[in-house]
Amino acid sequence: MKKAKLILQDGTSFNGYSFGYQSSVSGELVFNTAMTGYPESLTDPSYKGQMLVATYPLIGNYGVPNKAKQDSMLEFYESDKIQISALVISEYSQKYNHWNAEKSLNEWMQENKIPGIYGIDTRLLTSILREKGSMLGKIIIDDVDVDFYDPNTQNLVDLVSINEVQIYGSGDVKILLIDCGVKNNIIRHLLSRNVTVIRVPWNYDISQIEYDGLFISNGPGNPEICVPTIKNLKLAFKNEEPIFGICLGHQLMALAEGAKTYKLKYGHRSHNQPVLKVRTNKAYITSQNHGFAVDDKSIDENWESLFVNLNDNTNEGLKHKTKPFFSTQFHPEASGGPTDTEFLFDEFIEMVKSSKQLK
């Protein structure tokens, strides 16, 4: 066990032990409250460039699943590699046991060159992040120091999006998916509803493709950097084809219609965020992972709030008043759960089918 140190930008430091890849690293510290699902969280492209703090005390106890593929995607992961820059945990399980385990978390992180540190009081660390907000941090191993790095200054979407058009399924309904760092489970949910998914890069000229419905995915970083995507959406808003955006996709839709976004203090990164559907008394438990939010007061008169966060009253979704366009800040497709809002995929596909029949 090599000794390691976690240093926060405010000077706070924690002593622990290194696991995974043996190299110093820096990034933005964020936390996740999931009790299970660390393979899904580590491979979530929305965490690109970030150092993930797992609040659940024991990590690694069920190892890492196999790399079986379904519909040309890894079946048990959200992308084809680990996306976080480092993992910070309280206790690492030296032994693992699960029917689907292929290797240990430590081995997987070494293969992907992802450092980790354990032996940290993650309860205290999470309290600091909630009090002071998300901040930069670095893990120092073998006394090799590195500079603090802010991933939000970089175009992270360009790093996680595909480079060429990919097509999945063979349904009659064509869904054009703008990949800003899409999670595999979003594609799985769409395919389970018997559609054809045309996946394009984040900056692709979508006017070149005919589609029945438009989907804008989740992704990492500051939405204002995605200028080509915003430009494409402004043009798409002039049409009548249904549009559904999730997470970063929600923020990009807001920017395209003229609203503003802002950086949250510490973001919403838990698997138990309650949201209320506006004009109803229905609340849902959702999984969330974002550092930016839409300014409710800046929403155009043609749009209205669809969901609101019950913890801090931030905007959690938008809906156009006359056209079939809507979005959610949370993840209806959450792999590892909860799945309370999975019905939104059904509503979107029904909108697409109805719109296609009217043509």
Summary of the structure (lengths in Angstrom):
residues: 359
radius of gyration: 20.1
end to end distance: 65.0
largest distance: 65.8
contacts: 1268
relative contact order: 0.14
helix: 24%
strand: 34%
